[in-house]
Amino acid sequence: RNINVKFWNKDFSMIAIGQALSLFANNILHFALSLYVLDLTNSGTAFGVITAVSMVPTIFFMPFGGILADRMDRKKLILIMDILSGGVLLTFSITVNQIQPLIAVVIIMILLSIIEALYTPCVQASIPVLQEKQNVARANALVNQIAMSSNITGPILGGILYGFLGLRTILYFCTLSFVLSGITKMFVNIPFHKKPDASHSKLTSIKADFRESIEFLRIQQKEILGVIPAIAALNFTLSPIITVGAPYMIRVILGLSSELYGVATGSIAAAGLLGG
């Protein structure tokens, strides 16, 4: 009983609620935007290119998100990311009919990918400092369960909302979700101890952090370093069949409704969960 009280402390509860709001909004939004692109172009090539372009910022900025999480106030960073997400979506929802749709979608997906790449490491790095040591594994498991739940139900809900209410309503809905997520973070107290810099140069400090991470993988965690190429190969060969091929076949070739497309996407995520 005492462990449960410690586990569900105010700060962790607010982080969990805010993470749920943010992840559900992200999954609904990405699903709706991909559906919007397919409806505009009916092209698997265009859909694949836009999807790939939107992933590049995540690959590039994710390591910098980890560095920021070590060196800046995580509460402020998370709050800023939620506010930026809501602001970007609100601007897009107002101007969506005033600029070329595909260009607008590419811009919004790139911006949101950058924000997500900086946001995710901050949340993950905050979990250990909000829990007792014996509860960290349980807390991480709960956060992962929230993520998996949003992967399953987000597309289904996104398909229903897109089919009945359209893209603009989804944009407003997700904007509100990000705002509410930001509000929950305002009540969180995340302890912050700034990492000491051996050098006064920020660039030198960043290089040192990268070098330290690579040495950690190369010397202490060789198994992880060995698994990374296998994961990369799977993502390069099999993942596109699911992320690009399946949506194109379901929506364009078979001509199924957005609701059924959402159910199919949610089923793929559920299968991944069961497989794990």
Summary of the structure (lengths in Angstrom):
residues: 276
radius of gyration: 19.8
end to end distance: 29.9
largest distance: 59.4
contacts: 855
relative contact order: 0.16
helix: 87%
strand: 0%
